[in-house]
């Protein structure tokens, strides 16, 4: 797939991301400027840095329940609702990983549904932290996300010590959701080769902080 994608097509798959806890409003302004110059699909920021002034054609995303996913569902829902009120187009939420490891998939689904219902107008991506999960758990998490009304499943926060995106996880996620949901690869993707590998595996969106370097190296 990647051989047929141009640099501009890849750029339009990117959520240009800034989630460092120390990020400032000035940092976000620089992020938006760089995203517009690169032609990325969106910028993704923390909720406390909203609202974001973005030019036409550049979507704004923010995270909820980030990065642990251990927040109460009502807190995640409130974050999503506040983000929607601040004009975001997309919300990337983290599942309750403890419940996932317990096999309590109904609780995982209910957690996602709480966010979906709190912000029905935004595109909802569900971060499953795939490096923490077994293959069977990845499949179950994707099924829970789809049942709860998510639009995308996403590999990783990029903050968990277990690691970030892998082509194996992306491939399994794509096999599970088919063409019904999008698949976002995020976490530790720092080279054009790694980005190409994720696209080949089935990613339809990429969460990147190294967007400029990756696009500069795209062949």
C-alpha positions as CSV (number, residue, x, y, z in Angstrom):
1,X,0.0,0.0,0.0
2,X,2.7,2.5,1.0
3,X,4.4,2.5,-2.5
4,X,1.2,3.9,-3.9
5,X,0.9,6.7,-1.4
6,X,2.3,10.1,-2.1
7,X,3.9,12.3,0.6
8,X,0.8,14.5,0.7
9,X,-1.5,11.4,1.1
10,X,0.5,10.3,4.0
11,X,0.5,13.8,5.5
12,X,-3.3,13.7,5.4
13,X,-3.3,10.5,7.5
14,X,-1.3,12.2,10.4
15,X,-2.6,13.5,13.7
16,X,0.3,15.8,14.5
17,X,0.6,15.3,18.2
18,X,1.8,17.2,21.3
19,X,0.9,15.5,24.6
20,X,3.9,16.3,26.7
21,X,2.7,17.4,30.2
22,X,4.9,20.5,30.1
23,X,3.5,21.7,26.7
24,X,2.4,25.4,26.7
25,X,0.0,27.5,24.7
26,X,2.9,28.8,22.6
27,X,4.0,25.2,21.9
28,X,0.5,24.4,20.6
29,X,0.5,27.5,18.4
30,X,3.8,26.3,16.9
31,X,2.3,22.8,16.5
32,X,-0.7,24.3,14.6
33,X,1.6,26.3,12.4
34,X,3.8,23.3,11.6
35,X,0.7,21.1,10.9
36,X,-0.7,23.6,8.5
37,X,2.7,23.8,6.7
38,X,3.0,20.0,6.6
39,X,-0.6,19.4,5.5
40,X,-1.5,17.0,8.3
41,X,-5.0,15.9,8.9
42,X,-5.2,17.2,12.5
43,X,-3.4,18.3,15.6
44,X,-3.9,16.4,18.9
45,X,-3.4,18.1,22.2
46,X,-4.3,17.8,25.9
47,X,-7.7,19.1,27.2
48,X,-6.2,21.9,29.3
49,X,-4.8,23.5,26.1
50,X,-8.2,23.9,24.5
51,X,-9.6,25.8,22.7
52,X,-7.1,25.6,19.7
53,X,-7.3,28.1,16.9
54,X,-6.8,26.1,13.7
55,X,-7.1,27.1,10.1
56,X,-9.8,25.7,7.9
57,X,-9.0,22.2,6.8
58,X,-7.0,21.3,10.0
59,X,-9.0,19.2,12.5
60,X,-8.5,19.4,16.2
61,X,-8.4,16.4,18.5
62,X,-7.8,16.0,22.2
63,X,-7.4,13.1,24.6
64,X,-9.6,11.9,27.4
65,X,-8.8,9.6,30.3
66,X,-5.1,10.1,29.3
67,X,-2.7,8.4,29.7
68,X,-3.7,5.7,32.2
69,X,-7.3,5.1,31.3
70,X,-8.0,4.5,35.0
71,X,-10.2,7.5,35.4
72,X,-13.9,7.0,36.4
73,X,-16.1,6.8,33.3
74,X,-17.9,10.0,34.4
75,X,-14.6,11.9,34.4
76,X,-13.8,10.7,30.9
77,X,-17.3,11.6,29.7
78,X,-16.9,15.1,31.3
79,X,-13.6,15.6,29.5
80,X,-15.1,14.6,26.2
81,X,-18.1,16.8,26.7
82,X,-15.9,19.8,27.6
83,X,-13.7,19.1,24.6
84,X,-16.7,19.1,22.3
85,X,-17.9,22.4,23.8
86,X,-14.4,23.8,23.1
87,X,-14.8,22.9,19.4
88,X,-12.8,19.8,18.9
89,X,-13.5,17.5,16.0
90,X,-12.2,14.3,17.6
91,X,-11.6,12.7,21.0
92,X,-9.0,10.0,21.7
93,X,-9.9,8.2,24.9
94,X,-8.1,5.5,26.8
95,X,-9.9,2.3,27.9
96,X,-9.9,1.0,31.4
97,X,-6.9,-1.3,31.1
98,X,-7.5,-2.9,34.5
99,X,-11.0,-4.0,33.5
100,X,-9.6,-5.3,30.2
101,X,-7.0,-7.4,32.0
102,X,-9.7,-8.7,34.2
103,X,-11.7,-9.8,31.2
104,X,-14.6,-7.5,32.2
105,X,-15.5,-6.5,28.6
106,X,-18.9,-5.2,29.5
107,X,-17.3,-2.7,31.8
108,X,-14.8,-1.7,29.0
109,X,-17.7,-1.3,26.6
110,X,-19.8,0.7,29.1
111,X,-16.8,3.0,29.7
112,X,-16.4,3.7,26.0
113,X,-20.2,4.2,25.6
114,X,-20.2,6.8,28.4
115,X,-17.8,8.9,26.3
116,X,-19.6,8.3,23.1
117,X,-22.9,9.5,24.6
118,X,-21.3,12.5,26.2
119,X,-19.9,13.8,22.9
120,X,-22.0,12.2,20.1
121,X,-21.0,14.8,17.5
122,X,-17.2,14.1,17.6
123,X,-15.2,11.3,16.0
124,X,-14.3,8.9,18.8
125,X,-11.0,7.0,18.8
126,X,-10.5,4.4,21.4
127,X,-6.9,3.7,22.7
128,X,-6.5,0.1,23.7
129,X,-2.8,0.2,24.7
130,X,-2.1,-2.8,22.6
131,X,1.3,-3.6,24.0
132,X,-0.2,-4.4,27.3
133,X,-2.8,-6.8,25.9
134,X,-2.7,-10.3,24.6
135,X,-3.9,-11.0,21.0
136,X,-7.2,-12.3,22.4
137,X,-7.5,-9.1,24.5
138,X,-6.8,-6.9,21.5
139,X,-9.6,-8.5,19.6
140,X,-12.0,-8.2,22.6
141,X,-11.1,-4.6,23.1
142,X,-11.7,-3.8,19.5
143,X,-15.1,-5.6,19.6
144,X,-16.0,-3.6,22.8
145,X,-15.1,-0.3,21.1
146,X,-17.2,-1.2,18.0
147,X,-20.2,-2.2,20.1
148,X,-20.0,1.1,22.1
149,X,-20.1,3.2,18.9
150,X,-16.5,4.1,18.4
151,X,-15.2,5.3,15.0
152,X,-11.6,4.2,15.4
153,X,-9.5,1.9,17.5
154,X,-6.0,3.1,18.3
155,X,-2.9,1.2,19.4
156,X,-1.2,3.3,22.1
157,X,-0.8,6.4,24.2
158,X,2.9,6.4,23.7
159,X,3.4,6.8,27.4
160,X,3.1,3.1,28.6
161,X,6.4,1.4,29.5
162,X,5.2,-1.8,27.7
163,X,5.7,0.0,24.4
164,X,3.8,1.6,21.5
165,X,2.5,0.6,18.2
166,X,3.4,-2.7,16.4
167,X,2.6,-3.8,12.9
168,X,1.3,-7.1,14.5
169,X,-1.2,-5.2,16.7
170,X,-2.3,-3.0,13.8
171,X,-2.8,-6.0,11.5
172,X,-4.9,-7.8,14.2
173,X,-7.0,-4.7,14.9
174,X,-7.7,-4.2,11.2
175,X,-8.7,-7.9,10.8
176,X,-11.0,-7.5,13.8
177,X,-12.8,-4.3,12.7
178,X,-12.6,-4.8,9.0
179,X,-13.5,-1.6,7.1
180,X,-16.2,-0.7,9.6
181,X,-13.8,1.3,11.8
182,X,-10.6,3.2,11.3
183,X,-7.3,2.0,12.8
184,X,-4.9,4.5,14.2
185,X,-1.3,3.5,14.9
186,X,0.4,5.7,17.5
187,X,3.3,5.5,19.9
188,X,7.0,5.2,19.0
189,X,6.6,5.7,15.2
190,X,9.7,7.9,14.5
191,X,10.8,7.0,10.9
192,X,9.3,6.9,7.5
193,X,10.0,3.1,7.4
194,X,8.0,2.6,10.6
195,X,5.2,4.7,9.3
196,X,5.1,2.7,6.0
197,X,5.0,-0.6,8.0
198,X,2.0,0.6,10.0
199,X,0.2,1.6,6.8
200,X,1.0,-1.7,5.2
201,X,-0.5,-3.4,8.3
202,X,-3.8,-1.6,7.9
203,X,-3.5,1.8,9.7
204,X,-5.7,4.5,8.3
205,X,-4.4,7.2,10.6
206,X,-1.0,7.8,12.2
207,X,-0.4,9.6,15.5
208,X,3.0,11.2,15.2
209,X,5.1,13.8,16.9
210,X,8.0,13.3,14.4
211,X,5.7,14.3,11.5
212,X,8.2,16.7,9.8
213,X,11.1,14.2,9.8
214,X,8.9,11.3,8.6
215,X,7.4,13.3,5.8
216,X,10.8,14.8,4.8
217,X,12.1,11.2,4.4
218,X,9.0,9.8,2.7
219,X,9.9,8.3,-0.7
